[in-house]
Amino acid sequence: MAVAVLLVTHGKLGADLVNTVTEMIGEAPMPLGVVDIHRTQDPDEMVQQTLDKAQALDSGDGVLMLTDAFGSTPSNIAMRAAESCQARVVAGLNLPMLVRIFNYPELELEAMTQGVVKGGRQGILVADENN
């Protein structure tokens, strides 16, 4: 079993990030899903859709939900859905986060949550400075 990963993002951002990381690394080594959120959708319906997707992906080790911007509609939907299942929610989704997850799929939910935050932060830097 493995922790499942569910991206809950504005529009096609989640799908585009998944396509990019699978192009770089290969297929996802864990259950992986995406929920696209559009401003015209009913938030309550999207909470239920997100919960349904999370429960379908979860094999018993929990779900890490990644969302693009804290306080946004996708973030709020993910947090509401997470109340009804074994899940953690991390906002600020970026490509380095997904690379970290794809490279360490064996981590348990809490370790994966902390690792994804660390990977995301380490991927943000001024690229033309000596680091």
C-alpha positions as CSV (number, residue, x, y, z in Angstrom):
1,M,0.0,0.0,0.0
2,A,1.0,3.6,-0.5
3,V,-0.2,7.1,0.4
4,A,-2.4,8.4,-2.4
5,V,-1.9,11.9,-3.8
6,L,-4.7,14.1,-4.9
7,L,-4.2,17.5,-6.6
8,V,-7.1,20.0,-6.1
9,T,-6.3,23.0,-8.3
10,H,-7.6,25.9,-10.3
11,G,-8.5,24.7,-13.8
12,K,-6.1,22.4,-15.5
13,L,-3.0,23.3,-13.4
14,G,-3.0,20.0,-11.6
15,A,-3.3,17.9,-14.8
16,D,-0.5,20.0,-16.4
17,L,1.8,19.4,-13.4
18,V,1.1,15.7,-13.4
19,N,1.8,15.5,-17.2
20,T,5.0,17.4,-16.7
21,V,6.4,15.3,-13.8
22,T,5.4,12.0,-15.6
23,E,7.3,13.3,-18.7
24,M,10.3,13.9,-16.4
25,I,10.3,10.8,-14.2
26,G,7.8,8.3,-15.5
27,E,4.5,7.0,-14.3
28,A,3.3,7.8,-10.8
29,P,4.5,5.2,-8.2
30,M,1.4,5.7,-6.1
31,P,-2.3,6.3,-6.6
32,L,-2.6,9.7,-8.1
33,G,-5.6,11.9,-9.0
34,V,-6.6,15.4,-10.0
35,V,-9.7,17.4,-9.3
36,D,-10.1,20.5,-11.5
37,I,-11.9,23.4,-9.8
38,H,-13.6,26.1,-11.9
39,R,-15.3,29.2,-10.5
40,T,-18.6,28.3,-12.1
41,Q,-18.9,25.0,-10.2
42,D,-21.0,24.6,-7.0
43,P,-18.5,24.4,-4.1
44,D,-20.6,21.8,-2.1
45,E,-20.7,19.5,-5.1
46,M,-16.9,19.9,-5.6
47,V,-16.3,19.0,-1.9
48,Q,-18.3,15.8,-2.5
49,Q,-16.5,15.1,-5.8
50,T,-13.1,15.6,-4.0
51,L,-14.1,13.4,-1.1
52,D,-15.3,10.7,-3.5
53,K,-12.0,10.8,-5.5
54,A,-9.9,10.8,-2.3
55,Q,-11.8,7.7,-0.9
56,A,-11.4,5.9,-4.3
57,L,-7.6,6.5,-4.3
58,D,-7.0,5.6,-0.6
59,S,-5.8,2.1,-0.1
60,G,-5.6,2.6,3.7
61,D,-2.5,4.7,4.1
62,G,-4.3,8.1,3.6
63,V,-4.3,10.8,1.0
64,L,-2.1,13.8,0.6
65,M,-4.1,16.6,-1.0
66,L,-2.0,19.3,-2.7
67,T,-3.6,22.6,-3.7
68,D,-2.2,25.6,-5.4
69,A,-3.0,28.6,-3.2
70,F,-4.0,28.7,0.5
71,G,-7.3,30.4,1.1
72,S,-8.5,29.9,-2.5
73,T,-11.6,27.9,-3.5
74,P,-9.6,24.7,-4.3
75,S,-7.8,25.0,-1.0
76,N,-11.1,25.4,0.9
77,I,-12.6,22.5,-0.9
78,A,-9.7,20.3,-0.2
79,M,-9.8,21.2,3.5
80,R,-13.5,20.5,3.8
81,A,-13.1,17.2,2.0
82,A,-10.2,16.2,4.3
83,E,-12.4,16.5,7.3
84,S,-14.2,13.4,6.2
85,C,-11.3,11.1,5.4
86,Q,-7.7,10.3,6.4
87,A,-5.9,13.2,4.6
88,R,-3.5,16.0,5.0
89,V,-3.7,19.2,2.9
90,V,-0.7,21.2,1.7
91,A,-1.1,24.5,-0.2
92,G,1.4,26.1,-2.5
93,L,1.8,23.3,-5.0
94,N,4.8,23.4,-7.3
95,L,6.7,21.0,-9.5
96,P,9.5,20.3,-7.0
97,M,6.9,19.0,-4.6
98,L,5.7,16.4,-7.1
99,V,9.3,15.5,-8.0
100,R,9.9,14.8,-4.3
101,I,6.8,12.7,-4.0
102,F,7.6,10.6,-7.1
103,N,11.1,10.0,-5.7
104,Y,9.9,9.0,-2.2
105,P,6.6,7.2,-2.6
106,E,7.2,4.8,0.2
107,L,6.9,7.5,2.9
108,E,4.0,7.4,5.4
109,L,1.4,10.2,5.3
110,E,3.0,12.5,7.9
111,A,6.6,12.0,6.5
112,M,5.4,12.6,3.0
113,T,3.5,15.7,4.1
114,Q,6.7,17.1,5.7
115,G,8.9,16.0,2.8
116,V,6.7,17.6,0.2
117,V,6.8,21.0,2.1
118,K,10.5,20.8,2.4
119,G,10.9,19.9,-1.3
120,G,8.6,22.7,-2.3
121,R,10.5,25.3,-0.3
122,Q,13.9,24.0,-1.5
123,G,12.7,24.5,-5.1
124,I,12.2,28.2,-4.6
125,L,15.4,30.2,-4.9
126,V,17.0,33.0,-6.9
127,A,18.5,31.0,-9.7
128,D,21.3,33.3,-10.7
129,E,22.8,33.5,-7.2
130,N,25.4,31.0,-5.9
131,N,23.4,28.7,-3.6
